Amino acid sequence: VGLDMTQNEREKTAPWARCHGEAPEYTQSQCRDECANQYLREQCLCRSSQDTEDTSMRLCEPWSRDRDCMQQAIENESEVLEDCECSLPPCFQQVYDYVVHEVDPSEVAIDYWASRNNVTREHVVKNYLSVMFNFRKMQYKKLTESRGMTFSQLLGSIGGSMGFFLGISLVSIFELFGDLIGMRLLPRFFGHKNLYGLGAHYKRD
């Protein structure tokens, strides 16, 4: 069996997060199964054979007294799943794709297992199975979800747009305040009544 692994890592920070929990503790299929099992426990007062949440509760008997109740639960399953909070994928998940290759055992392997277990070769061919798992590549795919723009990038984008359309930059703002203080306020502070710079009025002798 050849395996290919894909690792999904989604944004966890609110309000950008669109995920919940981490696999294998939380998966969408596991959440839906638990929701359906809980509905069955509440409606029929029994649990299915796959439900291990409350082992003290009796198992349902689908062919006798619990048949009508279980049938009603199956008919209402789609409505029950709509009310469950299972729409969000897990924030971290590893997904495995597999490819199955089948080959016949070699004569050497058949003789080895027959002699080791003291059985006939026909018994080994009919009843023995060897399964090997391995990764097809020494690499895996990693998909990372992140915010399209951080707060600092947003401020930079706004400032860049303002500078482009209005012709204003941080340097020009400092120059404006420098001219206001150096040519307007300081002369008046030292007793000079005349104004200097743009908009100044000069007295002719």
GUVO-94580 format. One record per residue: residue number from 1; x, y, z of N, C-alpha, C in turn. Coordinates in steps of 0.1 Angstrom, whole numbers. Layout:
! residues N
<mikol NUM, <X, Y, Z>, <X, Y, Z>, <X, Y, Z>>
...
This chain:
! residues 205
<mikol 1, <9, -12, 0>, <0, 0, 0>, <9, 12, 0>>
<mikol 2, <8, 21, -10>, <16, 33, -11>, <8, 45, -6>>
<mikol 3, <14, 53, 3>, <7, 64, 9>, <13, 77, 4>>
<mikol 4, <4, 87, 3>, <7, 101, 1>, <1, 109, 11>>
<mikol 5, <8, 117, 18>, <3, 125, 29>, <2, 140, 25>>
<mikol 6, <-9, 146, 29>, <-12, 160, 27>, <-15, 166, 41>>
<mikol 7, <-8, 176, 44>, <-10, 183, 58>, <-17, 196, 56>>
<mikol 8, <-28, 198, 62>, <-36, 210, 61>, <-35, 218, 74>>
<mikol 9, <-30, 230, 74>, <-29, 239, 85>, <-36, 252, 82>>
<mikol 10, <-47, 254, 89>, <-56, 266, 87>, <-53, 277, 97>>
<mikol 11, <-58, 289, 93>, <-56, 301, 102>, <-65, 299, 115>>
<mikol 12, <-59, 301, 126>, <-66, 299, 139>, <-70, 312, 146>>
<mikol 13, <-64, 323, 142>, <-66, 336, 149>, <-80, 342, 145>>
<mikol 14, <-88, 346, 155>, <-100, 352, 152>, <-98, 367, 148>>
<mikol 15, <-106, 373, 140>, <-118, 367, 134>, <-116, 361, 120>>
<mikol 16, <-104, 358, 117>, <-101, 352, 103>, <-103, 337, 104>>
<mikol 17, <-103, 331, 115>, <-104, 316, 116>, <-117, 311, 111>>
<mikol 18, <-116, 301, 103>, <-127, 294, 97>, <-125, 279, 99>>
<mikol 19, <-121, 275, 112>, <-119, 261, 115>, <-122, 259, 130>>
<mikol 20, <-121, 246, 134>, <-125, 243, 147>, <-117, 230, 151>>
<mikol 21, <-110, 231, 163>, <-103, 219, 168>, <-92, 214, 159>>
<mikol 22, <-86, 202, 162>, <-76, 196, 155>, <-79, 181, 154>>
<mikol 23, <-75, 176, 142>, <-76, 161, 140>, <-64, 154, 147>>
<mikol 24, <-66, 142, 152>, <-78, 133, 151>, <-89, 135, 162>>
<mikol 25, <-86, 144, 171>, <-96, 146, 182>, <-109, 152, 176>>
<mikol 26, <-108, 160, 165>, <-120, 165, 159>, <-119, 164, 144>>
<mikol 27, <-129, 158, 138>, <-131, 158, 124>, <-145, 160, 121>>
<mikol 28, <-149, 164, 108>, <-162, 167, 105>, <-171, 154, 105>>
<mikol 29, <-165, 143, 100>, <-173, 130, 100>, <-175, 125, 114>>
<mikol 30, <-164, 127, 123>, <-166, 122, 136>, <-176, 131, 144>>
<mikol 31, <-176, 144, 141>, <-186, 153, 147>, <-200, 149, 143>>
<mikol 32, <-202, 146, 130>, <-216, 142, 125>, <-220, 129, 131>>
<mikol 33, <-211, 119, 133>, <-214, 106, 139>, <-218, 108, 153>>
<mikol 34, <-211, 116, 161>, <-214, 118, 175>, <-227, 125, 176>>
<mikol 35, <-230, 135, 167>, <-243, 142, 168>, <-255, 132, 165>>
<mikol 36, <-253, 123, 155>, <-264, 114, 152>, <-265, 104, 164>>
<mikol 37, <-254, 99, 170>, <-255, 90, 181>, <-261, 96, 193>>
<mikol 38, <-259, 109, 196>, <-265, 116, 207>, <-280, 117, 205>>
<mikol 39, <-284, 120, 192>, <-299, 120, 190>, <-305, 107, 192>>
<mikol 40, <-298, 96, 188>, <-304, 83, 190>, <-305, 79, 205>>
<mikol 41, <-295, 83, 212>, <-296, 81, 227>, <-307, 88, 233>>
<mikol 42, <-309, 100, 229>, <-320, 108, 235>, <-334, 104, 231>>
<mikol 43, <-335, 99, 218>, <-349, 96, 213>, <-353, 81, 217>>
<mikol 44, <-343, 72, 216>, <-346, 58, 217>, <-341, 52, 230>>
<mikol 45, <-334, 60, 238>, <-328, 55, 251>, <-320, 43, 249>>
<mikol 46, <-312, 42, 238>, <-303, 31, 236>, <-292, 37, 227>>
<mikol 47, <-281, 29, 225>, <-270, 34, 217>, <-267, 23, 206>>
<mikol 48, <-261, 28, 196>, <-257, 20, 185>, <-245, 12, 188>>
<mikol 49, <-242, 2, 180>, <-230, -6, 183>, <-217, 1, 181>>
<mikol 50, <-217, 12, 173>, <-205, 20, 170>, <-204, 31, 181>>
<mikol 51, <-214, 33, 189>, <-213, 44, 199>, <-207, 39, 212>>
<mikol 52, <-196, 45, 215>, <-188, 42, 228>, <-188, 53, 238>>
<mikol 53, <-197, 63, 236>, <-197, 74, 245>, <-202, 70, 259>>
<mikol 54, <-213, 62, 260>, <-218, 57, 273>, <-220, 42, 272>>
<mikol 55, <-211, 35, 276>, <-211, 20, 275>, <-221, 14, 285>>
<mikol 56, <-225, 22, 295>, <-235, 16, 304>, <-249, 16, 299>>
<mikol 57, <-252, 23, 288>, <-265, 23, 282>, <-266, 10, 273>>
<mikol 58, <-278, 5, 273>, <-280, -8, 265>, <-279, -5, 250>>
<mikol 59, <-276, -16, 243>, <-275, -15, 228>, <-289, -15, 222>>
<mikol 60, <-290, -8, 211>, <-303, -8, 204>, <-305, -22, 197>>
<mikol 61, <-318, -25, 197>, <-322, -37, 190>, <-331, -34, 178>>
<mikol 62, <-324, -32, 166>, <-331, -27, 154>, <-341, -37, 148>>
<mikol 63, <-341, -50, 152>, <-350, -59, 146>, <-361, -63, 156>>
<mikol 64, <-362, -55, 167>, <-373, -58, 176>, <-379, -45, 181>>
<mikol 65, <-378, -42, 194>, <-385, -31, 200>, <-380, -18, 196>>
<mikol 66, <-368, -16, 191>, <-362, -3, 188>, <-363, 0, 173>>
<mikol 67, <-370, -9, 165>, <-370, -7, 151>, <-377, 5, 146>>
<mikol 68, <-389, 8, 152>, <-396, 20, 148>, <-389, 33, 152>>
<mikol 69, <-383, 33, 164>, <-376, 45, 168>, <-364, 47, 160>>
<mikol 70, <-356, 37, 157>, <-344, 39, 149>, <-347, 43, 135>>
<mikol 71, <-358, 38, 129>, <-363, 42, 116>, <-366, 56, 115>>
<mikol 72, <-373, 61, 126>, <-376, 75, 127>, <-364, 84, 128>>
<mikol 73, <-354, 79, 136>, <-341, 86, 137>, <-334, 87, 124>>
<mikol 74, <-334, 77, 116>, <-327, 77, 103>, <-334, 87, 94>>
<mikol 75, <-348, 87, 94>, <-355, 97, 85>, <-352, 111, 89>>
<mikol 76, <-350, 114, 102>, <-347, 128, 107>, <-332, 131, 107>>
<mikol 77, <-324, 122, 102>, <-309, 124, 103>, <-305, 137, 96>>
<mikol 78, <-310, 140, 84>, <-305, 152, 77>, <-309, 164, 85>>
<mikol 79, <-321, 165, 91>, <-324, 177, 99>, <-316, 178, 111>>
<mikol 80, <-313, 167, 117>, <-305, 167, 129>, <-291, 172, 126>>
<mikol 81, <-285, 167, 115>, <-271, 171, 112>, <-270, 186, 108>>
<mikol 82, <-281, 192, 103>, <-281, 206, 100>, <-280, 215, 113>>
<mikol 83, <-285, 210, 124>, <-284, 217, 137>, <-271, 215, 144>>
<mikol 84, <-263, 205, 139>, <-250, 203, 146>, <-240, 213, 141>>
<mikol 85, <-230, 216, 149>, <-220, 225, 146>, <-208, 217, 140>>
<mikol 86, <-210, 212, 128>, <-199, 204, 122>, <-195, 209, 108>>
<mikol 87, <-199, 221, 105>, <-196, 226, 92>, <-182, 231, 90>>
<mikol 88, <-174, 234, 101>, <-161, 239, 100>, <-151, 227, 100>>
<mikol 89, <-141, 228, 91>, <-131, 217, 91>, <-121, 219, 103>>
<mikol 90, <-113, 209, 106>, <-103, 210, 116>, <-92, 220, 113>>
<mikol 91, <-86, 227, 123>, <-75, 236, 120>, <-63, 229, 116>>
<mikol 92, <-61, 217, 120>, <-49, 210, 116>, <-53, 195, 113>>
<mikol 93, <-49, 191, 102>, <-53, 177, 97>, <-43, 171, 88>>
<mikol 94, <-41, 158, 89>, <-33, 151, 80>, <-41, 141, 72>>
<mikol 95, <-41, 142, 59>, <-49, 134, 50>, <-40, 124, 43>>
<mikol 96, <-44, 112, 42>, <-36, 102, 35>, <-44, 96, 23>>
<mikol 97, <-38, 97, 12>, <-43, 90, 0>, <-34, 77, -2>>
<mikol 98, <-41, 67, -7>, <-34, 54, -8>, <-36, 48, -22>>
<mikol 99, <-27, 40, -26>, <-27, 32, -38>, <-23, 18, -35>>
<mikol 100, <-32, 9, -39>, <-30, -5, -36>, <-23, -13, -48>>
<mikol 101, <-12, -20, -45>, <-6, -28, -55>, <-6, -42, -51>>
<mikol 102, <-10, -51, -60>, <-11, -65, -56>, <-1, -73, -65>>
<mikol 103, <6, -82, -58>, <16, -91, -65>, <15, -104, -58>>
<mikol 104, <17, -115, -66>, <17, -128, -61>, <30, -131, -53>>
<mikol 105, <29, -139, -42>, <41, -142, -35>, <50, -151, -43>>
<mikol 106, <63, -149, -39>, <73, -157, -46>, <74, -171, -41>>
<mikol 107, <80, -180, -48>, <81, -194, -44>, <90, -195, -31>>
<mikol 108, <99, -186, -30>, <108, -186, -19>, <100, -183, -6>>
<mikol 109, <92, -172, -7>, <84, -168, 4>, <74, -179, 8>>
<mikol 110, <68, -186, -2>, <58, -196, 2>, <65, -208, 9>>
<mikol 111, <77, -212, 4>, <84, -222, 11>, <89, -218, 25>>
<mikol 112, <92, -206, 26>, <97, -201, 40>, <86, -202, 50>>
<mikol 113, <74, -196, 46>, <63, -196, 56>, <58, -210, 58>>
<mikol 114, <58, -219, 48>, <53, -233, 50>, <62, -240, 60>>
<mikol 115, <75, -239, 58>, <85, -246, 67>, <85, -240, 81>>
<mikol 116, <83, -227, 82>, <84, -220, 95>, <71, -224, 104>>
<mikol 117, <60, -225, 97>, <47, -228, 105>, <43, -243, 103>>
<mikol 118, <51, -251, 97>, <48, -265, 95>, <35, -268, 89>>
<mikol 119, <32, -261, 77>, <20, -263, 70>, <24, -265, 55>>
<mikol 120, <14, -269, 47>, <16, -271, 33>, <17, -258, 25>>
<mikol 121, <23, -259, 14>, <23, -248, 5>, <10, -243, 0>>
<mikol 122, <0, -252, -2>, <-13, -249, -6>, <-20, -241, 6>>
<mikol 123, <-17, -244, 18>, <-23, -237, 29>, <-18, -223, 30>>
<mikol 124, <-5, -221, 27>, <0, -208, 27>, <-6, -199, 16>>
<mikol 125, <-7, -205, 4>, <-13, -197, -7>, <-27, -193, -4>>
<mikol 126, <-35, -201, 2>, <-49, -198, 4>, <-52, -190, 16>>
<mikol 127, <-43, -190, 27>, <-47, -184, 39>, <-37, -173, 44>>
<mikol 128, <-26, -172, 37>, <-16, -162, 42>, <-17, -149, 33>>
<mikol 129, <-14, -138, 40>, <-15, -125, 33>, <-4, -116, 39>>
<mikol 130, <4, -110, 31>, <14, -101, 36>, <11, -87, 31>>
<mikol 131, <10, -77, 40>, <7, -63, 37>, <18, -54, 41>>
<mikol 132, <23, -46, 32>, <33, -36, 35>, <29, -22, 32>>
<mikol 133, <31, -13, 42>, <28, 1, 40>, <41, 9, 39>>
<mikol 134, <40, 18, 29>, <52, 26, 28>, <48, 39, 20>>
<mikol 135, <55, 50, 23>, <53, 62, 15>, <59, 61, 1>>
<mikol 136, <51, 66, -8>, <55, 65, -22>, <66, 75, -25>>
<mikol 137, <67, 86, -18>, <77, 96, -19>, <82, 100, -6>>
<mikol 138, <95, 105, -5>, <100, 110, 7>, <97, 125, 9>>
<mikol 139, <85, 129, 4>, <80, 142, 5>, <66, 142, 8>>
<mikol 140, <61, 153, 14>, <46, 154, 16>, <42, 168, 13>>
<mikol 141, <29, 170, 10>, <24, 182, 6>, <18, 189, 18>>
<mikol 142, <22, 202, 20>, <17, 210, 32>, <10, 222, 27>>
<mikol 143, <-3, 224, 30>, <-11, 235, 27>, <-13, 244, 39>>
<mikol 144, <-9, 256, 39>, <-10, 265, 50>, <-19, 277, 46>>
<mikol 145, <-29, 279, 55>, <-38, 290, 53>, <-34, 302, 62>>
<mikol 146, <-33, 314, 57>, <-29, 325, 65>, <-37, 338, 60>>
<mikol 147, <-37, 348, 68>, <-44, 360, 65>, <-38, 367, 52>>
<mikol 148, <-47, 372, 44>, <-42, 378, 32>, <-35, 391, 34>>
<mikol 149, <-38, 398, 45>, <-31, 411, 49>, <-31, 413, 64>>
<mikol 150, <-20, 416, 70>, <-19, 419, 84>, <-23, 434, 86>>
<mikol 151, <-24, 437, 99>, <-27, 451, 102>, <-17, 461, 98>>
<mikol 152, <-4, 457, 100>, <7, 466, 95>, <7, 467, 80>>
<mikol 153, <4, 457, 73>, <4, 457, 59>, <-8, 466, 54>>
<mikol 154, <-19, 465, 61>, <-31, 474, 58>, <-27, 488, 60>>
<mikol 155, <-21, 492, 71>, <-17, 506, 72>, <-7, 511, 62>>
<mikol 156, <2, 502, 58>, <12, 505, 48>, <5, 507, 34>>
<mikol 157, <-5, 499, 31>, <-12, 500, 19>, <-20, 513, 19>>
<mikol 158, <-27, 517, 30>, <-34, 529, 31>, <-25, 541, 29>>
<mikol 159, <-14, 541, 36>, <-4, 552, 35>, <2, 553, 21>>
<mikol 160, <5, 542, 15>, <10, 543, 1>, <-1, 548, -9>>
<mikol 161, <-13, 545, -7>, <-24, 550, -16>, <-26, 565, -14>>
<mikol 162, <-25, 569, -1>, <-27, 583, 2>, <-15, 591, -4>>
<mikol 163, <-3, 586, -3>, <8, 593, -9>, <8, 593, -24>>
<mikol 164, <2, 583, -30>, <2, 583, -45>, <-9, 593, -50>>
<mikol 165, <-20, 593, -44>, <-31, 601, -49>, <-31, 615, -44>>
<mikol 166, <-26, 618, -32>, <-26, 631, -26>, <-12, 638, -27>>
<mikol 167, <-2, 630, -30>, <12, 636, -30>, <17, 639, -17>>
<mikol 168, <12, 632, -6>, <16, 634, 7>, <25, 623, 12>>
<mikol 169, <36, 626, 18>, <44, 615, 24>, <48, 620, 38>>
<mikol 170, <55, 611, 45>, <59, 614, 59>, <69, 625, 59>>
<mikol 171, <78, 625, 49>, <88, 636, 48>, <82, 649, 46>>
<mikol 172, <72, 650, 37>, <65, 663, 34>, <58, 668, 47>>
<mikol 173, <53, 659, 55>, <46, 663, 67>, <56, 670, 77>>
<mikol 174, <68, 663, 78>, <78, 669, 87>, <83, 683, 81>>
<mikol 175, <84, 684, 68>, <88, 696, 62>, <78, 707, 65>>
<mikol 176, <65, 704, 64>, <55, 714, 67>, <55, 719, 81>>
<mikol 177, <57, 710, 91>, <58, 714, 105>, <71, 721, 107>>
<mikol 178, <82, 718, 100>, <95, 725, 102>, <94, 739, 97>>
<mikol 179, <87, 741, 85>, <85, 755, 80>, <76, 763, 89>>
<mikol 180, <66, 757, 95>, <57, 764, 103>, <64, 769, 116>>
<mikol 181, <72, 760, 122>, <79, 764, 134>, <90, 773, 132>>
<mikol 182, <99, 770, 121>, <111, 778, 119>, <108, 791, 113>>
<mikol 183, <98, 793, 105>, <96, 806, 98>, <84, 813, 103>>
<mikol 184, <76, 808, 111>, <64, 815, 116>, <64, 817, 132>>
<mikol 185, <66, 806, 139>, <65, 807, 153>, <78, 812, 160>>
<mikol 186, <89, 807, 156>, <102, 812, 162>, <104, 826, 161>>
<mikol 187, <103, 832, 149>, <105, 847, 148>, <96, 855, 157>>
<mikol 188, <83, 851, 158>, <74, 858, 167>, <78, 856, 182>>
<mikol 189, <83, 844, 185>, <87, 841, 199>, <99, 850, 203>>
<mikol 190, <108, 854, 193>, <119, 863, 196>, <116, 877, 194>>
<mikol 191, <104, 881, 192>, <100, 895, 191>, <99, 900, 177>>
<mikol 192, <101, 893, 167>, <100, 897, 153>, <85, 897, 149>>
<mikol 193, <80, 909, 145>, <66, 910, 141>, <64, 906, 127>>
<mikol 194, <74, 907, 119>, <72, 904, 105>, <72, 889, 103>>
<mikol 195, <64, 884, 93>, <62, 870, 90>, <71, 867, 78>>
<mikol 196, <77, 855, 78>, <86, 851, 68>, <79, 839, 61>>
<mikol 197, <83, 838, 48>, <78, 826, 41>, <66, 830, 33>>
<mikol 198, <58, 819, 30>, <46, 820, 22>, <36, 829, 29>>
<mikol 199, <30, 839, 22>, <20, 847, 28>, <24, 858, 37>>
<mikol 200, <38, 861, 37>, <43, 871, 46>, <40, 885, 40>>
<mikol 201, <39, 895, 48>, <36, 908, 44>, <49, 917, 49>>
<mikol 202, <55, 924, 39>, <67, 932, 42>, <63, 947, 42>>
<mikol 203, <69, 954, 51>, <66, 968, 52>, <77, 976, 45>>
<mikol 204, <73, 985, 36>, <83, 993, 28>, <86, 1006, 36>>
<mikol 205, <99, 1009, 36>, <103, 1022, 42>, <102, 1033, 32>>
